């Protein structure tokens, strides 16, 4: 199992990995979960897949994507968009409720947003927990390498069951809400105290 953090600056060093990650996102979010999301060439994408973002990918040595995640700085700005959680709060996104946070969405160099976090639906149960832990560990390392300490993310509201297992301090930033039949909640992940 390999973890790689992709950016527009290093995509060329990793062959098809970025495209494979977008294909895996399509397979999970569009085909399996039946979400209505943009797609082209068998890949899922959105307005936040820009050079400002990074992508953490867990994969095997053949490039098969097991899990992934996108990181976007909370300071990002592109046209009317900034980052997904903030844009939802501002009413820019129809599919996510605007009342997803208790406070105004933060903007700061030390906070990034984690979005499109997934473990592929066909990853065997015997290794799912390890794949998920690997993803979160690399997420923390990447966040710290970007001189940040925290991530905001919209997760299934079951996060308290596994937060301790991956060794990351988390706290709720908004109410539990149903989105597409699943209870979700915005959570802040604190990587400032995790071991480097």
C-alpha positions, -999 to +999 in steps of 0.1 A: +000+000+000+014+033-011+003+069-003+010+098-026+002+134-024-005+149-058-004+185-069-005+201-103+033+205-099+040+168-096+012+151-116+036+143-144+057+122-121+029+098-113+015+086-146-022+078-146-026+082-108-045+115-109-069+102-136-073+069-117-082+088-086-109+108-105-121+075-120-124+060-086-143+091-074-167+086-103-171+049-095-180+056-059-199+089-059-217+087-093-220+050-101-223+034-066-238+063-045-258+077-075-249+113-068-256+138-096-221+152-101-201+165-131-182+139-151-162+136-183-141+108-198-151+085-170-139+108-143-157+128-116-146+164-110-158+197-098-148+234-095-125+227-066-101+205-086-077+233-093-040+240-090-046+254-055-057+219-043-037+188-034-049+152-036-039+124-011-042+090-027-038+055-012-030+030-040-012-002-048+019-005-070-002-010-101-019+024-096-053+009-084-068+036-061-080+024-027-088+057-011-085+094-018-091+129-006-088+165-019-073+193+002-082+229-007-069+260+012-095+280+030-079+310+014-087+298-021-106+321-045-116+313-081-145+334-095-174+330-072-159+300-054-137+296-024-139+262-008-169+238-007-180+242+030-178+280+028-195+281-005-223+259+008-227+282+038-229+312+014-257+295-006-236+288-037-242+250-037-277+236-041-269+201-028-254+211+006-275+230+032-263+265+041-267+259+079-239+233+080-217+254+104-223+269+138-201+299+130-190+316+098-167+294+077-131+301+087-104+315+063-068+312+072-035+298+061-034+272+089-068+257+079-074+236+048-106+219+037-106+181+032-133+171+007-142+141-015-127+118+012-134+082+002-124+046+005-133+027-027-164+006-021-147-026-034-118-024-009-120-057+011-133-054+047-101-070+059-080-040+049-106-011+050-096+001+084-059+001+075-065+019+042-086+045+060-059+050+087-032+053+060-053+080+042-058+100+074-021+097+084-009+110+050-036+137+051-020+149+084+015+148+070+004+167+039-014+194+059+017+199+081+039+201+050+017+229+039+024+248+072-012+242+083-026+225+114-063+220+109-087+206+083-124+211+080-144+183+064-179+172+059-182+136+070-207+109+078-219+116+114-204+083+125-170+099+128-168+097+166-167+059+163-133+060+144-117+093+153-096+077+181-086+048+160-068+071+135-052+092+163-066+126+153-084+150+176-117+160+160-146+182+170-180+190+156-182+224+138-219+222+129-251+202+134-258+167+122-278+170+090-292+146+064-278+149+029-288+124+003-302+101+030-270+101+050-264+119+083-234+142+079-216+167+100-188+193+095-158+183+116-125+200+124-095+177+124-066+190+145-032+178+132-012+202+154-004+176+180+000+145+159+034+130+157+055+141+127 
